[in-house]
Amino acid sequence: MYAVVLTFAATVWSAGLEAGSAGPPPFSDYAATARYVVHNNDWGSLASISTHPPFNGKPFTNVFSVSDGPVGNGTGVLYFFVSPLDVTVQDLAVNPNASLSMSEVESGYCTSEKWDAEDPRCAKIVLSGKIVTVPQHETDFAKTALFSRHPIMAEWAKIQTHKFYFAKMEIENVFVLDFFGGGNIVSPEDYYNANV
């Protein structure tokens, strides 16, 4: 009986979203959900493997401002504006593998539904891959993507001693949890090709 009620509730909830509300994609469209969460977040928690005592060799998380493009022009590519003085950036110079966690809670949708951030219906995603320097031909877009959403970064760029530069994540794995029943893996190809 519980499964029937849960299935009915999920169908009604999904149908309401598909009917054109301003909310997220249907929970069963994991790739689109991941893209939605990425584009509607200005920051995430980036985990690296620390090279600094007392965390040496252990996961270490740090908050980073991010952008996948100007508002309304999301690409799914996660851009960062970073300084080699940052401890996480120093970790990434040794081991570029990282994971970035983001939550739908920032969009305000979960709050409007009275869902706690830990509620499975409040989508959470984890993207993992390598953090690399943005190639020269891509820096103009990275700059527009980041500075349009984080205007203060234009001031950071003037601090020559910090040697800020553009980086991005080469996404290898995408994990999405947006409903009851456990998380789902999305391939990078499906993530980038999502209809959003």
N, C-alpha and C positions, 0 to 999 in steps of 0.2 A: 504494500500500500504506500509506504514511504517513497519508494522509487517512482511510483505513478504520480504522486503529488509533486515530487521534485522535477520530474520530466515535464509535467504540465506547467509548473511555475517557470521553468527554463524556457519553454516554448512561448509563453505569454510575454516574458521579459524580453526575449530576443525579438519577437514580433513587434513589440513597442519600439525597440531601437531601429528596426528595419523600416518602420513607418515614417522615418524622416526626422526623428528627434535630433537635437544638437549633441547628443551624447556619443559615446564610443561606438565602434563597429559591433556587430553581433559577436557574442563571446566565443562562438565556434570558429570565427575567422581569426586564427591566432597570428598570422602574419600581419594582417591589417591592424590588429590590436597592438602588436609590438610597434609598428610604425606610428600609430596614433599616440601611444605613450611617449615615444621618443620625441615626436614633434611638439607635444604639449608639455614638455619639461624643459626647464632652463638649466637644470643641474642634475647631477647624479653622484652616487657614491662609488668611487673607483677603488678596486682592490688590487694591490700589487703584492709581490713577495718582498718583504722588507730586507734591506741590506744594512739597516741601522740598529744598533743595540738600543733597548733590550728586545726589540722585535725581530732581530736578525733571523731570517729563514721562515718567519711566520707571515700569514696574511696580514696586511695593513690596509685600512681603508681611509680614504681622504675625499672630501667634497670637491668637485670640479664643476665649474660652469661649462655648459656644452651648448651646441646648436647643430641641427641637421639642415639648416637653411633658414632664410628669412621666414617670418610668419606667413603661412599660406603657400610656401614653396619648399616643403620638406623633401630631402633626398634620401633620408635614411642613414646617410654617412654622418658619423658623430665627429664633430670638430672640437678641438681644444686649443686654448691659447695658454702656453705653459712656459715656465722659467726653469732653467737648470738648477736654480737655487732651491727649488721645491724638493722635499725629501722623496716624494713619490716619483717625481721625474728622475731623480737620481737612481731610485730602484729600477725604473723602466730602462735606464741606460744599461743596466746589467742584465736584466731579464724583461723583455718588452711585453710578455704575456700579462694580461690584466682582465678583470671582469668589472663591468659597470652595472649597478643596480639602479632601477628607476621605478617609480610608483605613479599610478594614475591619480593618486591623492592630490598631486600638485594642481591638476586641472580644475579642481573644485567639484568634479562630478561625484566623487565618492561622498563628500560631505553633503551634497544636495540629496543623496540617497540615504543619508544617515548610516553609512557604512564606515566602520573602523578601517584604518589603513591595513590591518591584518586580515580583514574579511576577504575570502577568496574572490568575491565578486569585484573587489577593488583591484584592478589589474596590476600585477608586478611583473617586471621583466628583468632578465639578466642577460647581457650581451658579453661575450668573451672573444678575445682575439689579441692581436698585437697592436701596440701603440707605436705609430711610425710618424716621421716628419712628413708634412704635406709636401708633395712635389711642387716645384716652382710654377708649373702651368695651372695649378689648382689653388694657389695662395689667394688670388683675388676673390674667388668664391668663398673660401674659408673665412677671409676677412669680412666680407659682406655678411655671411651667415652669422658670425660671432658678434661683430660690432653692432649689427642692427638689433640684436637681442640683448647685448650687454654693452651699452655705450661707454661705460667706464673703461673698457679695455683699450679704447683709443688713447686714454691717458696712460695706461700701463705701458703701452708701446713706446712712450716717450722716455721711459726710465731705462736708459742705456745699460746701466750696470746689471739689470736683471735679465737682459738678453732673451726677452720673450720671443717665442716662435710658435708657428701653427703646427699642430699635430692632429692625427685622426686615428680612429680604430679600424683596423682591417678585421672585420667581423668574421669569426669562424663558427660561432655557435650562438643560437638565440633560444632562451628559455622563457616561456610565457605561462603565468598562472593567472587566469581571469574568471574562474568559476570553480564550483565544487568538483571534486573528483581527481585532483592532481594536476601537475603541470604538463606542458607540451613542448616538444622541440620543434623549432622552425629552421629550415635550411636558410643559409644566407641568400640563395637564389630566390626562394619564396618571399623572404623578407623584403628584398629590394624590388621585387616585381609585384608587391601587394598593391591592390587597387584602393588607394586612399585619396 
